[in-house]
Amino acid sequence: MVSNMFSVALNNANAFVVAGALTTVACGHHTDTQAETPRSTGATAVPANATSSTPVILLRAKFEPRAIRKVEIGDFHFTPGQVPPVHTHAAPALGYVSKGSIIYQVEGQPAQVLKAGDAFFEPVGPQIVRFDNASQTDEAVFTDFNFERPGEPFIVFATPPVDLKLDRRTLPTVEWPNGPEVSAIDIYAQTLEPGASVQRPVKELPVVGYIAEGSLVVRLPSGSQSIAAGKSFDVPAQQAGVTFTNPSTSAQAKVILFEATL
């Protein structure tokens, strides 16, 4: 696993931009940005009786239509009590908390607590005033997916941070070279029982995913790949015959899926 600390550079707008990303929950701070969620934290836990074929929606993020060209992904590990700087996003950032808890606050809105199993959405524009590790004793881990147009950075700081150190573990970037304009992204959780296999429906747009628990074998027409917990993957658009299989005979697998819609 690759781990890299943020590097800071000055962009043309005289704002400091970091070559990585932070993440947060958003609930409609802008009139053109909206998150629809089953509860205020921006996520719903997967019910204990979920079957291997029942994806559960955690969050729907709506935003102004944008021609997404790549998805940059990072796995963040926050030390106990870690507090990142106030920041904004040029591209919608959506993600999932896999360990610990996060205090999250968008400018003009009350603070919320995100717990392991919660999804979140950081909108374009308003300041993210808090995205803090809520624990003084335990690590917090979250993964964010940044849906970017050409040239958009992960994150922007209005003032240069001093001695900024964030443990961001880079996951593979997914290129969408010919993608249409997207106006919403749905986040789903799907649990596969030991040995279970499910066939995925054909999707018009690409899908990106993250293994939250266990492991998964993803079978595409082009071949198969085994994905371990803490890793990401993608399924190209209009792929028929895609299957997800839990190779374990004793442990569940949990996959988080990010599905764009027109």
ABEGO torsion letter per residue (X at the ends): XBBBBBBBBBBAAGBBBBABBBBBBBBGABAABBBBBABAAGBBBBBAABBAABBBBABBBBBBBBBBABBBBBBBBBBBGBBBBBBBBABBBBBBBABEBBBBBBBGBBBBBBBBGBBBBBBBGBBBABBBBABAABBBBBBBBBBBBBGBBABBBABBBBGBBBBBBBBBBBBBAABBBBABBBBBBBBBBBGBBBBBBBBABBBBBBBABEBBBBBBAAEBBBBBBGBBBBBBBGBBGBBBBBABAABBBBBBBBBBBX
